[in-house]
Amino acid sequence: MTRDFQEAARAVAISDYSKAIGLLKEVTKDGGDRPIQIKARTVMHDLEQQATIQLALAKSLHHKGRSQEAVDI
């Protein structure tokens, strides 16, 4: 569990979010409340918030006719 969390942290650091989310889901899958699982849920929540912000920005750029910039986000 700790190893998966550490690997997820490394994945986040290099922007490999799909790998990070998969690892974080493994850490939290039993629904427990161990400290590492609480941290993992916090990291997942933070990633979801970042994704929501990036999606809103990309949609805004696209609607303004700046599609290439939207794709680059």
ZIJODA-V776310 format. One record per residue. RES is the residue in one small letter. D_CENTER is the distance of its C-alpha to the mean C-alpha in whole Angstrom. Layout:
res: (RES RES)
d_center: (D_CENTER D_CENTER)
This chain:
res: (m t r d f q e a a r a v a i s d y s k a i g l l k e v t k d g g d r p i q i k a r t v m h d l e q q a t i q l a l a k s l h h k g r s q e a v d i)
d_center: (18 18 18 15 13 14 13 10 10 12 10 7 11 12 9 9 5 7 9 7 6 10 11 9 11 14 14 14 16 19 19 20 20 20 19 16 15 15 13 11 10 10 7 5 7 7 3 5 8 7 7 10 12 11 13 15 16 17 19 21 22 22 25 26 27 25 23 23 21 19 18 17 14)
